[in-house]
């Protein structure tokens, strides 16, 4: 019998942590730690991995900005292309490092017991709607902070940019964060899953594309939330579980207050009630909100369980022995 | 019956031409032209696409260099990682543009006639030998030209770099160009081919990795010739034909001399004889030499035919009606 399928969404800290700049040494060390934890999940689950790309794409956009001036004068590429480049970058690092662990410690492939399980990275476009209200209201900050002087030049060089003031920290470009509708390469992902590979797909929330009237798709300058894209990936691959890995061992009520209390298990109804009452605490708003919304959506779309925990506790959480489990 | 398989190797000019800088508009226009030509090959052939990445990886390395100084201070990533980023970039562009042409004009998928053929990009590592003599003798120029002042700083910042003087044009880093041994993700490529997809793989000659004693692989700073890597890809996918697309309609004897003469058809023995006698002319040495060596290797490894021509003539050349055909 086939093992059940889990989509694992890795947060940015799986690759570049806290104050790190993202040198290759840092990224290899962090990905190695994360890959070791994923190895513990393999005995009981088939796996699709998705991941954030915030620090990587931020570095790349800065590098392109730096390289656009004299004496370099190289063209800045749009955000959809930058996204594709970080999918290649992070996909390669995970595929190489996890692939190496599979060579030395992995189980044999399901289809050919003389071979080990292998990893594949699929460059992935994610369809969003042209009519998504996010396109009228860009909110996702991307790229570098600018000071007063720089922002005037940026506005002149890029009249299409929306720039906002980030209190005390300078000015920053914001882009739309539309809702993901469909993993455009889902057939490719499912085919490789069927054949027994571990897949890396839809990195950085996927390359956002809008569908045209003739069915073709066109890249847009936007950023899709990686957990919401991971939810689409989980539905489009018929995954049983969706594991959202982050830097906290479980979801907390009244986070970072004296009344803080970890939650082992919740239903969708309980999550919705807590969200409505603001019971998770303001501190959680930035990072946990989208995760909980992705969790609710997965379970309403037919998924069986969501776990939210750290990479270290992922295998135990999928067994119900750690982290927060959310069920329909 | 299955259509025969062709590996198509696209030269750099399929994406960025001549004096172009590589803006997104230029790349989209060029890839669109190339994709239209690939559409003509589809009725008779299953297809794997590989491609160069010279201009793209050159831009990226310049951008990383530019972004490594104050006020940006972002880390420079090694060449294997840069290669993976350009695989994502170019893979996305081809996959999006060719995928769109397939949506509007493509034939139905072999396995599900209600669907169109789709495209997939696989991030690809290519195994080279640790003992390849190229590692003792780096020859492939990469990245920017440096002047006298810059080169001193570069040598200080990167004591591991080999820098050569390029007469009259300044100084430049050179890296090893080892021989490709195996497409590491060949199972992933073959699985998707089997299912009826058009594959993009091993871009930029693949991400060069050396195999360690325990069977794991480690990225190295090197560049694999994209036609030689394409040859490996053709063998590892059991392709019948290998099409090397470039900016000349066929191979010429005494190229750019009054005795210039186009060749319609040659055997391996004839190519070897001409190469030995220098009959292709010195002008051809830089670009055609590696293509002819890749062609000879493919046919000696069991391939049935190689065509060398432009993207515009690719379909006709595969029919034997244009370009240069080389046979065993």
Interface residues (C-beta under 8 A of the other chain):
Chain A: X21 X22 X23 X24 X59 X60 X62 X63 X64 X65 X66 X67 X69 X72 X73 X74 X75 X77 X78 X80 X81 X84 X85 X86 X87 X88 X89 X91 X92 X93 X95 X96 X99 X100 X103 X104 X115 X118 X120 X121 X122 X123 X125 X144 X185 X187 X188 X191 X192 X195 X197 X207 X209 X214 X215 X216 X217 X218 X219
Chain B: X21 X22 X23 X24 X59 X60 X62 X63 X64 X65 X66 X67 X69 X72 X73 X74 X75 X77 X78 X80 X81 X84 X85 X86 X87 X88 X89 X91 X92 X93 X95 X96 X99 X100 X103 X104 X115 X118 X120 X121 X122 X123 X125 X144 X185 X187 X188 X191 X192 X195 X197 X207 X209 X214 X215 X216 X217 X218 X219
